[in-house]
Amino acid sequence: MDTHASTFPLIISVDDHTVEPAGVWQDRLPARYQDTAPRVVRAPLKEMTFLGGRFRPVMGEPGDEGPLGDWWVYGDLRRPLTRLDTAVGVDRDEVRLEVITYEQMRPGSYDVPARLADMDVNHVQSALCFPTFPRFCGQTFTEARDRELALLCVRAYNDWMVEEWCG
């Protein structure tokens, strides 16, 4: 059976997205920043609104009602991982604005060997990957109050991207 795999050219994806592994900043920043660096916390979603093209999630406290999700916590920012961040492998009818955990997403969203396996299945040779938590061009960090930490976070992300994700 000819599947055209040998004659069909490999795809170069120009719009892929990564979900940063939970330890990207915790693993790469100096110890003095461990309490202020971006980190993942599992917490309930207290409230979610979507208005004017922006969603406004409210992270609950331990013991609060609501679906559990993994949240990026950095300064005043509380940003949940959502199904919209990583819809790959999910039926279109199931893609909603809801909080999720790392365990609820396809590992290829954040794990290099799993991503390479997914790329092979999809006949993808290479991909231009965009960030999730840092946002485009590191906006999460350019908007931060602590400029020194923000610069270290951008460098840590870039190092991770070059050394691990692309390496």
Backbone as ProteinMPNN parsed JSONL, in Angstrom:
{"seq_chain_A": "MDTHASTFPLIISVDDHTVEPAGVWQDRLPARYQDTAPRVVRAPLKEMTFLGGRFRPVMGEPGDEGPLGDWWVYGDLRRPLTRLDTAVGVDRDEVRLEVITYEQMRPGSYDVPARLADMDVNHVQSALCFPTFPRFCGQTFTEARDRELALLCVRAYNDWMVEEWCG", "coords_chain_A": {"N_chain_A": [[0.842, -1.179, 0.0], [0.702, 2.122, -0.96], [1.371, 4.981, 0.693], [2.14, 7.439, 0.009], [4.057, 8.551, 1.571], [6.718, 8.457, 0.986], [6.968, 10.071, -1.222], [5.591, 12.431, -0.857], [6.361, 15.679, 0.14], [8.0, 16.586, 3.214], [6.401, 18.486, 5.78], [6.719, 21.915, 6.68], [5.9, 23.473, 9.434], [4.489, 26.571, 10.151], [3.2, 27.695, 12.257], [3.199, 26.668, 14.994], [2.732, 25.898, 18.472], [4.102, 26.005, 21.734], [3.813, 24.658, 25.014], [5.202, 25.762, 27.812], [7.363, 23.765, 29.802], [6.722, 22.982, 33.245], [8.921, 23.548, 34.909], [10.643, 25.399, 33.683], [11.534, 28.084, 34.414], [11.993, 27.846, 37.156], [13.997, 25.941, 37.184], [16.117, 27.222, 35.958], [16.74, 29.782, 36.886], [18.572, 31.849, 39.278], [18.791, 30.823, 42.73], [17.805, 32.767, 44.501], [15.591, 33.815, 43.289], [13.557, 31.991, 43.374], [11.107, 32.189, 44.735], [9.814, 34.22, 43.418], [9.988, 33.865, 40.719], [8.421, 32.784, 37.617], [6.097, 30.203, 38.153], [4.406, 27.048, 38.45], [1.23, 26.415, 39.774], [-1.183, 24.335, 41.182], [-4.567, 24.851, 41.223], [-8.021, 25.703, 41.973], [-10.38, 26.948, 39.536], [-11.978, 29.861, 40.072], [-13.589, 31.749, 38.819], [-14.466, 32.617, 35.46], [-14.413, 34.886, 32.916], [-15.156, 36.235, 29.697], [-14.557, 38.858, 27.762], [-14.687, 41.389, 25.377], [-12.741, 40.216, 23.74], [-10.857, 39.279, 25.504], [-9.898, 37.005, 28.031], [-10.709, 36.637, 31.455], [-9.579, 35.12, 33.984], [-10.086, 33.935, 37.329], [-8.195, 32.862, 39.927], [-8.796, 30.392, 42.312], [-8.651, 29.649, 45.866], [-7.041, 27.113, 47.941], [-9.372, 24.588, 48.687], [-11.545, 25.954, 47.672], [-14.459, 25.826, 45.572], [-14.719, 24.537, 42.215], [-13.282, 23.743, 38.975], [-10.141, 22.051, 38.881], [-7.005, 23.309, 37.863], [-3.817, 23.878, 36.223], [-1.843, 26.631, 36.962], [0.022, 29.412, 35.869], [1.976, 31.382, 37.887], [3.118, 34.558, 38.487], [4.457, 37.376, 39.744], [1.836, 39.654, 39.952], [0.326, 38.294, 38.192], [-1.914, 35.73, 37.306], [-2.293, 33.03, 35.495], [-4.073, 30.638, 33.876], [-3.493, 27.349, 32.483], [-5.144, 26.446, 29.564], [-7.649, 24.637, 27.692], [-7.711, 25.739, 25.184], [-5.08, 26.467, 24.814], [-3.789, 24.15, 24.135], [-5.031, 22.253, 22.095], [-4.574, 20.1, 20.52], [-5.205, 16.857, 19.338], [-7.654, 16.689, 20.528], [-11.128, 16.365, 20.29], [-12.935, 18.566, 18.216], [-15.385, 19.549, 19.252], [-14.89, 19.464, 21.93], [-13.149, 21.446, 22.547], [-12.824, 24.042, 24.513], [-12.981, 27.076, 26.459], [-11.533, 26.364, 29.121], [-10.023, 25.469, 32.241], [-7.094, 23.429, 32.502], [-4.893, 20.692, 33.378], [-1.391, 19.774, 33.247], [-1.39, 17.028, 32.902], [-3.686, 16.61, 31.471], [-3.225, 17.36, 28.919], [-1.808, 16.743, 25.672], [1.323, 15.18, 25.769], [3.228, 15.995, 23.877], [2.931, 18.693, 23.732], [4.59, 19.916, 25.536], [6.828, 18.343, 25.974], [9.869, 17.327, 24.653], [10.782, 14.763, 23.349], [8.244, 13.548, 22.99], [7.019, 15.47, 21.395], [8.571, 15.333, 19.061], [7.89, 12.757, 18.223], [5.163, 13.171, 17.684], [5.441, 14.979, 15.58], [6.597, 13.332, 13.647], [4.46, 11.555, 13.148], [2.692, 13.333, 11.988], [3.992, 14.027, 9.704], [5.772, 16.162, 9.722], [8.555, 18.127, 9.229], [9.948, 20.313, 10.363], [9.346, 23.087, 12.611], [8.013, 26.308, 13.314], [7.881, 27.666, 16.352], [5.718, 29.103, 18.739], [5.452, 30.858, 21.875], [3.605, 30.169, 24.957], [3.04, 30.954, 27.82], [4.998, 33.153, 28.046], [4.056, 34.797, 26.034], [3.891, 36.474, 22.835], [7.025, 37.585, 21.744], [7.898, 37.808, 24.37], [6.156, 39.357, 25.955], [4.885, 39.061, 28.441], [6.973, 39.373, 30.197], [8.088, 41.853, 29.493], [6.179, 43.534, 30.426], [6.384, 43.364, 33.132], [6.992, 44.365, 36.557], [9.416, 44.04, 37.994], [12.25, 44.579, 36.57], [14.825, 43.474, 36.386], [14.48, 40.762, 37.095], [12.679, 40.124, 35.071], [14.263, 40.345, 32.736], [16.076, 38.277, 33.231], [14.267, 36.171, 33.117], [13.481, 36.218, 30.408], [15.929, 35.574, 29.227], [16.312, 33.023, 30.342], [14.137, 31.647, 29.214], [14.806, 31.868, 26.457], [17.241, 30.456, 26.476], [16.316, 27.909, 27.249], [14.652, 27.362, 25.041], [16.525, 27.247, 22.915], [18.499, 25.397, 23.845], [17.092, 23.116, 24.739], [14.393, 22.747, 23.633], [14.719, 23.248, 20.856], [17.156, 22.083, 20.489]], "CA_chain_A": [[0.0, 0.0, 0.0], [1.489, 3.339, -1.07], [0.758, 6.082, 1.442], [2.788, 8.642, -0.513], [4.988, 9.084, 2.563], [8.046, 8.583, 0.397], [6.975, 11.07, -2.286], [5.005, 13.684, -0.378], [7.406, 16.388, 0.896], [7.743, 16.863, 4.621], [5.775, 19.782, 6.046], [7.334, 22.876, 7.592], [4.791, 24.173, 10.086], [4.87, 27.943, 10.498], [2.334, 28.199, 13.326], [3.113, 25.727, 16.106], [2.798, 26.526, 19.787], [4.593, 25.161, 22.81], [3.439, 24.978, 26.389], [6.466, 25.655, 28.515], [7.351, 22.831, 30.925], [6.512, 23.656, 34.529], [10.162, 23.942, 35.582], [11.55, 26.205, 32.848], [12.165, 29.184, 35.143], [12.469, 27.35, 38.446], [15.229, 25.181, 36.957], [17.165, 27.999, 35.293], [17.043, 31.065, 37.534], [19.273, 31.749, 40.557], [17.96, 30.412, 43.869], [17.157, 33.913, 45.169], [14.356, 34.152, 42.575], [12.635, 30.859, 43.375], [9.778, 32.581, 45.226], [9.222, 35.247, 42.562], [10.051, 33.431, 39.314], [7.209, 32.092, 37.161], [5.992, 28.829, 38.661], [3.089, 26.452, 38.236], [0.48, 26.076, 40.979], [-2.472, 23.698, 40.888], [-5.597, 25.54, 42.007], [-9.322, 25.723, 41.295], [-10.85, 28.136, 38.825], [-13.098, 30.446, 40.808], [-14.472, 32.44, 37.881], [-13.867, 32.891, 34.147], [-15.229, 35.709, 32.028], [-14.55, 36.539, 28.399], [-15.189, 40.105, 27.344], [-13.852, 42.218, 24.523], [-11.616, 39.465, 23.206], [-9.905, 38.912, 26.557], [-10.479, 36.224, 29.111], [-10.302, 37.086, 32.775], [-9.748, 34.04, 34.949], [-9.804, 34.219, 38.736], [-7.69, 31.661, 40.584], [-9.329, 30.165, 43.641], [-7.762, 29.241, 46.954], [-7.267, 25.721, 48.333], [-10.669, 24.351, 49.304], [-12.613, 26.588, 46.894], [-15.122, 25.034, 44.538], [-14.319, 24.85, 40.846], [-12.397, 22.764, 38.348], [-8.715, 22.241, 39.131], [-6.15, 23.527, 36.709], [-2.464, 24.35, 36.495], [-1.776, 28.083, 36.763], [1.296, 30.11, 35.953], [1.941, 32.469, 38.857], [4.294, 35.42, 38.31], [4.048, 38.703, 40.206], [0.385, 39.725, 40.14], [-0.315, 37.527, 37.122], [-2.402, 34.365, 37.519], [-2.701, 32.649, 34.142], [-4.254, 29.183, 33.829], [-3.4, 26.603, 31.232], [-6.507, 26.182, 29.108], [-7.799, 23.729, 26.555], [-7.383, 26.5, 23.976], [-3.62, 26.483, 24.672], [-3.305, 22.874, 23.62], [-6.209, 21.519, 21.633], [-4.161, 19.003, 19.649], [-5.673, 15.534, 19.726], [-8.939, 16.806, 21.212], [-12.235, 16.57, 19.371], [-13.282, 19.99, 18.082], [-16.499, 19.876, 20.146], [-14.39, 19.488, 23.308], [-12.235, 22.577, 22.711], [-13.537, 25.129, 25.183], [-12.178, 27.887, 27.361], [-11.606, 25.737, 30.44], [-8.699, 25.205, 32.801], [-6.635, 22.048, 32.432], [-3.598, 20.408, 33.989], [-0.439, 19.183, 32.304], [-1.786, 15.64, 32.637], [-4.835, 16.6, 30.565], [-2.827, 17.764, 27.566], [-0.923, 15.838, 24.958], [2.695, 15.46, 26.201], [3.972, 16.696, 22.836], [2.779, 20.141, 23.907], [5.639, 20.441, 26.413], [7.909, 17.373, 26.117], [10.558, 17.251, 23.359], [10.656, 13.473, 22.65], [6.846, 13.341, 22.582], [6.752, 16.396, 20.285], [9.207, 14.774, 17.865], [7.055, 11.629, 17.785], [3.967, 13.766, 17.072], [5.839, 15.555, 14.29], [6.755, 12.21, 12.709], [3.12, 11.088, 12.787], [2.06, 14.353, 11.15], [4.831, 14.254, 8.522], [6.329, 17.506, 9.88], [10.019, 18.147, 9.296], [10.37, 21.343, 11.305], [8.225, 23.946, 13.002], [8.23, 27.597, 13.948], [7.09, 27.526, 17.575], [5.399, 30.306, 19.49], [5.299, 30.575, 23.301], [2.296, 30.301, 25.59], [3.083, 31.856, 28.974], [5.695, 34.426, 27.805], [3.37, 35.509, 24.963], [4.756, 36.813, 21.71], [8.157, 38.492, 22.025], [8.127, 37.929, 25.804], [5.357, 40.456, 26.51], [4.637, 38.843, 29.868], [8.119, 39.892, 30.947], [8.295, 43.284, 29.233], [5.16, 44.244, 31.203], [6.605, 43.088, 34.556], [7.546, 45.457, 37.369], [10.815, 43.755, 38.337], [12.932, 44.538, 35.271], [15.968, 42.562, 36.463], [13.936, 39.409, 37.013], [12.081, 39.956, 33.743], [15.34, 40.077, 31.782], [16.553, 36.918, 33.51], [13.24, 35.242, 32.628], [13.596, 36.162, 28.946], [17.147, 34.811, 28.925], [16.069, 31.618, 30.694], [13.26, 31.096, 28.175], [15.582, 31.725, 25.225], [18.184, 29.347, 26.669], [15.538, 26.664, 27.187], [14.202, 27.164, 23.662], [17.666, 26.859, 22.08], [19.219, 24.238, 24.366], [16.264, 21.928, 24.948], [13.29, 22.564, 22.683], [15.236, 23.184, 19.483], [18.448, 21.385, 20.469]], "C_chain_A": [[0.888, 1.244, 0.0], [0.762, 4.47, -0.35], [1.309, 7.433, 1.006], [3.757, 9.256, 0.488], [6.368, 9.289, 1.959], [8.101, 9.666, -0.675], [6.41, 12.417, -1.852], [6.057, 14.426, 0.445], [7.0, 16.598, 2.352], [7.239, 18.297, 4.783], [6.684, 20.629, 6.938], [6.181, 23.693, 8.171], [5.254, 25.565, 10.512], [3.986, 28.536, 11.595], [2.116, 27.133, 14.386], [3.216, 26.508, 17.417], [3.333, 25.515, 20.785], [3.918, 25.593, 24.108], [4.71, 24.735, 27.19], [6.354, 24.64, 29.649], [7.315, 23.593, 32.254], [7.799, 24.181, 35.163], [11.075, 24.869, 34.813], [12.263, 27.283, 33.661], [12.693, 28.728, 36.492], [13.811, 26.631, 38.298], [16.394, 26.045, 36.481], [17.549, 29.307, 35.993], [17.792, 30.854, 38.85], [18.296, 31.485, 41.707], [17.225, 31.585, 44.509], [15.844, 34.317, 44.503], [13.299, 33.042, 42.641], [11.225, 31.231, 43.827], [9.075, 33.585, 44.32], [9.239, 34.883, 41.082], [8.716, 32.803, 38.906], [7.226, 30.64, 37.634], [4.566, 28.348, 38.444], [2.496, 26.039, 39.576], [-0.816, 25.414, 40.533], [-3.518, 24.296, 41.819], [-6.919, 25.498, 41.247], [-9.553, 27.036, 40.543], [-12.068, 28.649, 39.579], [-14.104, 31.068, 39.85], [-13.722, 32.655, 36.572], [-14.848, 33.725, 33.343], [-14.443, 35.957, 30.752], [-15.273, 37.75, 27.852], [-14.21, 40.908, 26.496], [-12.627, 41.514, 23.991], [-10.578, 39.061, 24.232], [-10.605, 38.052, 27.607], [-9.864, 36.661, 30.425], [-10.57, 35.967, 33.783], [-9.418, 34.514, 36.366], [-9.417, 32.902, 39.398], [-8.266, 31.565, 41.987], [-8.241, 29.781, 44.629], [-7.995, 27.766, 47.256], [-8.593, 25.578, 49.076], [-11.826, 25.013, 48.581], [-13.21, 25.588, 45.914], [-14.567, 25.431, 43.174], [-13.364, 23.816, 40.293], [-10.93, 23.097, 38.627], [-7.967, 22.421, 37.825], [-4.76, 23.909, 37.161], [-2.389, 25.814, 36.073], [-0.329, 28.536, 36.798], [1.097, 31.286, 36.899], [3.247, 33.247, 38.718], [3.886, 36.844, 38.671], [2.562, 38.699, 40.507], [-0.379, 38.873, 39.131], [-0.686, 36.119, 37.585], [-2.99, 33.931, 36.186], [-2.846, 31.132, 34.062], [-3.864, 28.607, 32.473], [-4.834, 26.29, 30.832], [-6.502, 25.206, 27.944], [-7.467, 24.45, 25.254], [-5.877, 26.567, 23.746], [-3.109, 25.239, 23.968], [-4.481, 21.984, 23.256], [-5.855, 20.308, 20.784], [-4.634, 17.657, 20.207], [-7.015, 15.532, 20.427], [-10.017, 17.063, 20.164], [-12.658, 18.041, 19.385], [-14.409, 20.416, 19.033], [-16.068, 19.982, 21.607], [-13.459, 20.671, 23.578], [-13.026, 23.775, 23.23], [-12.552, 25.924, 26.041], [-12.37, 27.341, 28.771], [-10.197, 25.465, 30.933], [-8.391, 23.721, 32.688], [-5.319, 21.922, 33.199], [-2.663, 19.862, 32.915], [-0.842, 17.754, 31.943], [-2.942, 15.543, 31.646], [-4.48, 17.038, 29.146], [-1.91, 16.711, 26.955], [0.522, 16.176, 25.349], [3.544, 16.182, 25.152], [3.826, 18.204, 22.9], [3.948, 20.742, 24.678], [6.87, 19.548, 26.521], [8.559, 17.12, 24.753], [10.442, 15.88, 22.691], [9.227, 13.189, 22.176], [6.489, 14.249, 21.41], [7.353, 15.854, 18.989], [8.411, 13.591, 17.328], [5.782, 12.141, 17.114], [4.291, 14.343, 15.697], [6.015, 14.456, 13.243], [5.4, 11.708, 12.228], [2.463, 12.045, 11.797], [2.883, 14.742, 9.924], [5.419, 15.671, 8.526], [7.842, 17.406, 10.054], [10.516, 19.122, 10.353], [9.199, 22.289, 11.557], [8.728, 25.251, 13.599], [7.298, 27.627, 15.156], [6.93, 28.857, 18.3], [5.154, 29.938, 20.951], [3.847, 30.673, 23.765], [2.379, 31.317, 26.726], [3.824, 33.167, 28.693], [4.965, 35.355, 26.838], [4.38, 35.91, 23.891], [5.802, 37.839, 22.133], [8.375, 38.713, 23.517], [7.337, 39.027, 26.482], [5.067, 40.292, 27.995], [5.752, 39.474, 30.688], [8.37, 41.375, 30.688], [7.289, 44.132, 30.008], [5.361, 44.103, 32.712], [7.235, 44.285, 35.268], [9.035, 45.266, 37.654], [11.594, 43.531, 37.039], [14.11, 43.56, 35.273], [15.5, 41.116, 36.338], [13.351, 39.148, 35.628], [13.144, 39.632, 32.699], [15.905, 38.677, 31.985], [15.558, 35.875, 32.999], [13.29, 35.11, 31.109], [14.818, 35.341, 28.559], [16.952, 33.33, 29.222], [15.181, 30.948, 29.652], [14.037, 30.868, 26.883], [16.578, 30.577, 25.328], [17.459, 28.007, 26.591], [15.135, 26.359, 25.747], [15.344, 26.655, 22.786], [18.275, 25.536, 22.545], [18.372, 22.974, 24.455], [15.211, 21.736, 23.862], [13.804, 22.389, 21.263], [16.505, 22.348, 19.374], [18.269, 19.941, 20.275]], "O_chain_A": [[1.739, 1.394, 0.877], [-0.335, 4.864, -0.746], [0.966, 8.461, 1.591], [4.233, 10.371, 0.277], [7.103, 10.188, 2.367], [9.189, 10.138, -1.005], [6.74, 13.442, -2.448], [6.605, 13.841, 1.379], [5.823, 16.763, 2.673], [7.606, 19.193, 4.023], [7.338, 20.108, 7.842], [5.567, 24.502, 7.475], [6.292, 25.71, 11.158], [4.019, 29.743, 11.834], [0.98, 26.737, 14.649], [3.722, 27.629, 17.454], [3.052, 24.32, 20.69], [3.511, 26.745, 24.265], [5.223, 23.617, 27.23], [5.367, 24.644, 30.385], [7.821, 24.711, 32.356], [7.758, 25.173, 35.89], [12.199, 25.11, 35.254], [13.489, 27.382, 33.599], [13.749, 29.188, 36.924], [14.66, 26.705, 39.187], [17.548, 25.633, 36.593], [18.603, 29.871, 35.698], [17.664, 29.8, 39.472], [17.131, 31.877, 41.654], [16.118, 31.405, 45.016], [15.066, 35.076, 45.081], [12.247, 33.162, 42.013], [10.251, 30.649, 43.35], [7.865, 33.783, 44.44], [8.569, 35.532, 40.279], [7.964, 32.341, 39.764], [8.238, 29.946, 37.527], [3.642, 29.145, 38.276], [3.156, 25.405, 40.4], [-1.47, 25.887, 39.604], [-3.377, 24.255, 43.041], [-6.942, 25.286, 40.035], [-8.992, 28.079, 40.879], [-13.07, 27.945, 39.707], [-15.314, 30.939, 40.035], [-12.507, 32.848, 36.564], [-15.986, 33.312, 33.119], [-13.213, 35.893, 30.74], [-16.456, 37.682, 27.517], [-13.048, 41.078, 26.863], [-11.582, 42.137, 23.806], [-9.52, 38.549, 23.868], [-11.734, 38.326, 28.014], [-8.685, 37.005, 30.508], [-11.655, 35.883, 34.359], [-8.572, 35.387, 36.56], [-10.199, 31.952, 39.427], [-8.232, 32.527, 42.754], [-7.075, 29.614, 44.272], [-9.027, 27.215, 46.875], [-8.895, 26.355, 49.982], [-12.981, 24.676, 48.84], [-12.555, 24.637, 45.487], [-14.019, 26.52, 43.003], [-12.71, 23.095, 41.047], [-10.529, 24.261, 38.611], [-8.26, 21.771, 36.821], [-4.539, 24.226, 38.33], [-2.813, 26.186, 34.979], [0.45, 28.101, 37.646], [0.172, 32.082, 36.737], [4.336, 32.682, 38.818], [3.064, 37.45, 37.984], [2.077, 37.834, 41.238], [-1.601, 38.751, 39.216], [0.128, 35.412, 38.179], [-4.056, 34.403, 35.788], [-1.853, 30.412, 34.168], [-3.902, 29.295, 31.453], [-5.648, 25.91, 31.674], [-5.477, 24.985, 27.3], [-6.985, 23.821, 24.312], [-5.435, 26.71, 22.606], [-2.092, 25.29, 23.277], [-4.868, 21.089, 24.006], [-6.743, 19.563, 20.37], [-4.478, 17.37, 21.394], [-7.474, 14.482, 20.877], [-9.835, 17.881, 19.262], [-12.725, 18.67, 20.441], [-14.384, 21.528, 19.56], [-16.8, 20.531, 22.431], [-13.028, 20.874, 24.713], [-13.778, 24.421, 22.501], [-11.434, 25.48, 26.303], [-13.243, 27.787, 29.515], [-9.283, 25.254, 30.136], [-9.279, 22.872, 32.764], [-4.721, 22.916, 33.61], [-3.095, 19.53, 31.811], [-0.654, 17.324, 30.805], [-3.149, 14.49, 31.043], [-5.346, 17.08, 28.273], [-1.319, 15.895, 27.662], [0.915, 17.34, 25.271], [4.477, 16.904, 25.503], [4.53, 18.922, 22.19], [4.272, 21.918, 24.512], [7.869, 19.962, 27.109], [7.874, 16.74, 23.804], [10.028, 15.829, 21.533], [9.027, 12.653, 21.086], [5.738, 13.844, 20.523], [6.717, 15.911, 17.937], [8.27, 13.436, 16.115], [5.366, 11.606, 16.086], [3.503, 14.208, 14.76], [5.627, 14.628, 12.087], [5.212, 11.463, 11.037], [1.764, 11.617, 10.879], [2.525, 15.667, 9.194], [5.549, 16.302, 7.477], [8.335, 16.685, 10.922], [11.399, 18.794, 11.145], [8.207, 22.294, 10.827], [9.74, 25.284, 14.3], [6.076, 27.614, 15.007], [7.879, 29.626, 18.448], [4.699, 28.831, 21.242], [2.983, 31.191, 23.057], [1.847, 32.421, 26.608], [3.319, 34.223, 29.074], [5.22, 36.559, 26.819], [5.582, 35.698, 24.046], [5.492, 38.83, 22.795], [8.983, 39.713, 23.9], [7.789, 39.582, 27.483], [5.01, 41.279, 28.729], [5.503, 40.042, 31.751], [8.825, 42.083, 31.586], [7.521, 45.321, 30.225], [4.589, 44.664, 33.491], [7.919, 45.103, 34.654], [9.818, 46.212, 37.566], [11.595, 42.433, 36.485], [14.363, 42.893, 34.27], [16.061, 40.34, 35.564], [13.517, 38.058, 35.08], [12.949, 38.745, 31.868], [16.181, 37.971, 31.015], [15.959, 34.82, 32.506], [13.154, 34.007, 30.58], [14.745, 34.504, 27.66], [17.377, 32.477, 28.443], [15.439, 29.813, 29.251], [13.941, 29.799, 26.28], [16.744, 29.81, 24.379], [17.937, 27.077, 25.941], [15.263, 25.223, 25.29], [15.151, 25.73, 21.997], [18.538, 24.654, 21.728], [18.886, 21.872, 24.264], [15.146, 20.675, 23.241], [13.373, 21.484, 20.549], [16.886, 21.947, 18.274], [19.25, 19.198, 20.232]]}, "name": "protein", "num_of_chains": 1, "seq": "MDTHASTFPLIISVDDHTVEPAGVWQDRLPARYQDTAPRVVRAPLKEMTFLGGRFRPVMGEPGDEGPLGDWWVYGDLRRPLTRLDTAVGVDRDEVRLEVITYEQMRPGSYDVPARLADMDVNHVQSALCFPTFPRFCGQTFTEARDRELALLCVRAYNDWMVEEWCG"}
